[in-house]
Amino acid sequence: MAGRRDEAFAIMQRIGGRASAEFAMREISASLTTQRRAWRDLLQPGIRRAVMVGFLARDTDPFFGHQHRHRLRPTDLPVRRLEP
């Protein structure tokens, strides 16, 4: 599928016109040339603290999170009866 820029340009030109197709092709090219990231980028000084907070939140969730909401018994909730 790679290398079919002319075909893609022709289709986009039919849909939105030449200016729109040129803009879309520039946007697509720019998005494909972005810098690749690695896992070690998460250990940079500005990001490291946020990553650690995320791991702490994930690890403490079983103790404080959603699992306790599933342990409710029917008697834990108040029952309101409607009077006729």
N, C-alpha and C positions, 0 to 999 in steps of 0.2 A: 504494500500500500504506500510505502514511502516513495517520494519522487513524483507525485502526481499533483504538483502545485498548479500547473496550467489548467488541469481539469477542475480542481477545486475552485480556482479563481473564476473560471467560466460559469460554474454553478452559482457562486456567490454574486457574480455580476448580473446574472439573469434575475436573481431574487431581489437584490437591493440596489443595483446600479454600480457604476464603475468606482465612484468615490467610496462607497460603503465596502465594496469588495477589497479595494486597496487598503483601507483601514483595517479590515478584518485580517487580511494576510499579514500586515505588520504586527498586529496583536498576537496572532498565532505564532509567528516567528519569534517574537520577543519572549513568549511564554515557554517556548521550547529551548531557548538558550539560557534559561536561568541557572544559577549556580546550584550544584548538587550539594546536599548536606550529608553529614555523617553522624553517627551516634555520639562521637566524641564532642560534637558541637554542644551537646547538652551539658557538658561539664565545664563550660566556660564560666568565669566568675560571675557574670551578671545573670546567668540562667540557672546556675547550680542550686541556689536556694529555692527557687520555684520548683525545680524538679524534686528536691528533697521533701518539700511540703506536699507535693502531689503523691509521692510514695507513702508518706506518713498518713495522709488522708485515706489512701487506698488500704493501707494495712490496718488502720483502726476502724474502718467501716464495719467489719463483722461485729465489733463490740458495741458500736454506737449507732449504726446505720440502719438500713432498710430491713435487715433480717429480724430485728425485734418487732417491727410492725406486723410481721406475719405470724407472730406467736400469740396474738390476741385470741382469747377464748370468748365464746358467746356471752359468758357472764361478765366479761370485762366492760361491755358496752351497755349504757343505760337503755332500757326499753321504754318507749312511750306508747301508751295505748290510746287509741282514739276512741272517744266516747260517742256513741250513736246519737 
